[in-house]
Amino acid sequence: MTVAERVVEFLKERPGEDFCDICIAKALDLAREQQAYHVTNVLGLTVEYDRVRDVCSVCGSNSRNVTRFRRSAPKLGGAER
């Protein structure tokens, strides 16, 4: 399993929880925090994930970006007809 697949699986198993890259790297026993960063930075560009400055659910830091998997993606477009 690739690092990206491991990060995605980790986040999907914990929907709505916020994780900084350091805590993701520690939880997955990655060699470097940058491995998590490269994945979460890309995930943050998708509609399924948020990447924002918020409080990490594990370490409580509020000085880092955190990534969370949304339970459901937001609906795009205008009002339904």
Phi and psi in degrees as a GROMACS rama.xvg file:
@    title "Ramachandran Plot"
@    xaxis  label "Phi"
@    yaxis  label "Psi"
@TYPE xy
-74.9333  165.965  THR-2
-59.9548  -43.1488  VAL-3
-59.7945  -44.8373  ALA-4
-63.4375  -38.9656  GLU-5
-66.1475  -42.3255  ARG-6
-64.3487  -45.791  VAL-7
-59.8372  -46.9873  VAL-8
-61.0503  -44.4162  GLU-9
-57.7792  -47.4608  PHE-10
-69.5706  -39.991  LEU-11
-66.592  -28.123  LYS-12
-75.6143  -9.03407  GLU-13
-133.894  58.0466  ARG-14
-60.8752  138.694  PRO-15
83.9147  -11.6829  GLY-16
-88.5643  147.68  GLU-17
-103.734  133.4  ASP-18
-134.116  130.429  PHE-19
-80.0434  163.483  CYS-20
-62.3495  -34.6423  ASP-21
-63.0263  -45.4106  ILE-22
-69.5798  -34.5639  CYS-23
-64.0298  -46.3216  ILE-24
-60.7727  -42.0476  ALA-25
-66.6893  -43.5511  LYS-26
-63.4429  -33.9765  ALA-27
-97.0335  3.24824  LEU-28
54.9089  46.5917  ASP-29
-82.2005  151.094  LEU-30
-66.9658  -35.3249  ALA-31
-140.714  146.671  ARG-32
-59.0895  -32.8518  GLU-33
-60.5955  -26.9985  GLN-34
-64.163  -42.0834  GLN-35
-69.0968  -42.4268  ALA-36
-56.8653  -46.0377  TYR-37
-60.3463  -36.6248  HIS-38
-76.1857  -50.3801  VAL-39
-66.3148  -31.0751  THR-40
-63.0118  -40.0843  ASN-41
-73.2253  -42.5183  VAL-42
-59.0047  -35.5199  LEU-43
-63.0627  -15.2259  GLY-44
-87.2196  -7.25447  LEU-45
-96.4733  164.994  THR-46
-78.735  -15.1023  VAL-47
-82.5069  -16.2202  GLU-48
-129.04  148.291  TYR-49
-109.423  140.289  ASP-50
-132.035  105.071  ARG-51
-141.098  164.969  VAL-52
-81.202  114.428  ARG-53
-157.448  -173.314  ASP-54
-90.2126  129.528  VAL-55
-70.5843  134.593  CYS-56
-67.2238  -19.9741  SER-57
-97.1944  -59.1783  VAL-58
-93.7057  -13.8317  CYS-59
79.5691  3.76619  GLY-60
-67.1575  138.493  SER-61
-118.073  17.0438  ASN-62
-107.063  12.8476  SER-63
-130.235  161.187  ARG-64
-73.7888  142.301  ASN-65
-121.452  156.587  VAL-66
-121.232  139.078  THR-67
-138.581  145.39  ARG-68
-88.2853  130.767  PHE-69
-80.8801  143.057  ARG-70
-61.768  -36.4227  ARG-71
-147.244  145.418  SER-72
-71.0864  145.825  ALA-73
-66.21  150.275  PRO-74
-78.0593  135.021  LYS-75
-96.4038  153.577  LEU-76
96.9547  -173.115  GLY-77
-87.0218  -158.179  GLY-78
-66.6175  148.356  ALA-79
-76.3142  151.46  GLU-80
